[in-house]
Amino acid sequence: MKSSDYPEDILQSLEEYNIDIRNFLPGHGKGAKLLLDFNKISGIEQVDGIVLKGREIPNGIVADILIKEGTKLEDPVHLCFGINKETGVQEIFPRIIAEDNTDVNIQAHCSFPNANGLIHKMFGHYYIGENCNFTYSETHYHGEKSGALVAPVSYIYVGENSVFENNFNLSKGTPGRVKILIDIYAMKDSIIRSNVRAFGKNIKDSVRIRDSVFLEGENARSVIKMKAAAKDGGEVLMYGITEGNAPYCNGHVECSEIVLGRGSICRARPFIRATDPTSSISHEASLGRFPQKWLDELMAKGLSEEEATDILIEAMLQEEVKL
């Protein structure tokens, strides 16, 4: 598949996140791939150990991904759900199964560079077996008009002794209206890392994210890190939820949000709950501005306060989760 066969605006938007365009095109790079151009499948590439199927429906696609037992994929699975139009409705139904003893990294990119009244919905179900290492990273670009309505919902089951890492990044372009719901159920000895980043840049941007982890197995562990910024009237609301429902489980929720400009709003609502006396669940939240010392150090190098703030926001939104 040639780059000319896929909308140039979508391909260029990948560069905002330093993503190599060639890796997303069948016949280029390595790894399994599925590309969607609005509601049409424009490319699929298979590799050994994985079954990837797509079925077109009136407003989108059903995507089935099966990683066979014992498969260790060195190269990422690439998914690109793009829309080059200003308006329309796209509905994505991913159903992903990682069988026992698998190792997989899925990189998904949702790009709507010309959105102006566009609706994107996603209803995802993920089953991760035992003794797996599963990473799911999703980057979003919604153009520069704050013209998208995006509403993804994900339900994720993580089996015993598995590691699941979730990365969501909406820091480039203008979000528009975004409502995200993520529910993760962690079984015995599993480890969950969830990293959510978002940036509301003007009064038309409203971002609401609920990231939930339910520790249902003994010795399950999790950390949720939610980082956001709002400026020039943008609004961001983040719910970080962790429940400890099993012996000796351990979870932590951290919310950090920066407010810039009059009329901007950041809200963080960590919610923790424990039903087992041996569990340990904690949270912390910080809202407001960066410490003045950090700004002064950068401004001493000749930067304006706005330039210094932009650098600090970029650094904050790039920070990774560790457990």
Rosetta blueprint (number, residue, H / E / L):
1 M L
2 K L
3 S H
4 S H
5 D H
6 Y L
7 P L
8 E H
9 D H
10 I H
11 L H
12 Q H
13 S H
14 L H
15 E H
16 E H
17 Y H
18 N L
19 I L
20 D L
21 I H
22 R H
23 N H
24 F H
25 L L
26 P L
27 G L
28 H L
29 G L
30 K L
31 G L
32 A L
33 K E
34 L E
35 L E
36 L E
37 D E
38 F L
39 N L
40 K E
41 I E
42 S E
43 G E
44 I E
45 E E
46 Q L
47 V L
48 D L
49 G L
50 I E
51 V E
52 L E
53 K E
54 G E
55 R E
56 E E
57 I E
58 P L
59 N L
60 G E
61 I E
62 V E
63 A E
64 D E
65 I E
66 L E
67 I E
68 K L
69 E L
70 G L
71 T L
72 K E
73 L L
74 E L
75 D L
76 P L
77 V E
78 H E
79 L E
80 C E
81 F E
82 G E
83 I L
84 N L
85 K L
86 E L
87 T L
88 G E
89 V E
90 Q E
91 E E
92 I E
93 F E
94 P E
95 R E
96 I E
97 I E
98 A E
99 E L
100 D L
101 N L
102 T L
103 D E
104 V E
105 N E
106 I E
107 Q E
108 A E
109 H E
110 C E
111 S E
112 F L
113 P L
114 N L
115 A L
116 N E
117 G E
118 L E
119 I E
120 H E
121 K E
122 M E
123 F E
124 G E
125 H E
126 Y E
127 Y E
128 I E
129 G L
130 E L
131 N L
132 C L
133 N E
134 F E
135 T E
136 Y E
137 S E
138 E E
139 T E
140 H E
141 Y E
142 H L
143 G L
144 E L
145 K L
146 S L
147 G E
148 A E
149 L E
150 V E
151 A E
152 P E
153 V E
154 S E
155 Y E
156 I E
157 Y E
158 V E
159 G L
160 E L
161 N L
162 S L
163 V E
164 F E
165 E E
166 N E
167 N E
168 F E
169 N E
170 L E
171 S E
172 K E
173 G L
174 T L
175 P L
176 G L
177 R E
178 V E
179 K E
180 I E
181 L E
182 I E
183 D E
184 I E
185 Y E
186 A E
187 M L
188 K L
189 D L
190 S L
191 I E
192 I E
193 R E
194 S E
195 N E
196 V E
197 R E
198 A E
199 F E
200 G E
201 K L
202 N L
203 I L
204 K L
205 D L
206 S E
207 V E
208 R E
209 I E
210 R E
211 D E
212 S E
213 V E
214 F E
215 L E
216 E L
217 G L
218 E L
219 N L
220 A L
221 R E
222 S E
223 V E
224 I E
225 K E
226 M E
227 K E
228 A E
229 A E
230 A E
231 K E
232 D L
233 G L
234 G L
235 E E
236 V E
237 L E
238 M E
239 Y E
240 G E
241 I E
242 T E
243 E E
244 G E
245 N L
246 A L
247 P L
248 Y L
249 C L
250 N E
251 G E
252 H E
253 V E
254 E E
255 C E
256 S E
257 E E
258 I E
259 V E
260 L E
261 G L
262 R L
263 G L
264 S L
265 I E
266 C E
267 R E
268 A E
269 R E
270 P E
271 F E
272 I E
273 R E
274 A E
275 T L
276 D L
277 P L
278 T L
279 S L
280 S E
281 I E
282 S E
283 H E
284 E E
285 A E
286 S E
287 L E
288 G E
289 R L
290 F L
291 P L
292 Q H
293 K H
294 W H
295 L H
296 D H
297 E H
298 L H
299 M H
300 A L
301 K L
302 G L
303 L L
304 S L
305 E H
306 E H
307 E H
308 A H
309 T H
310 D H
311 I H
312 L H
313 I H
314 E H
315 A H
316 M H
317 L H
318 Q H
319 E L
320 E L
321 V L
322 K L
323 L L
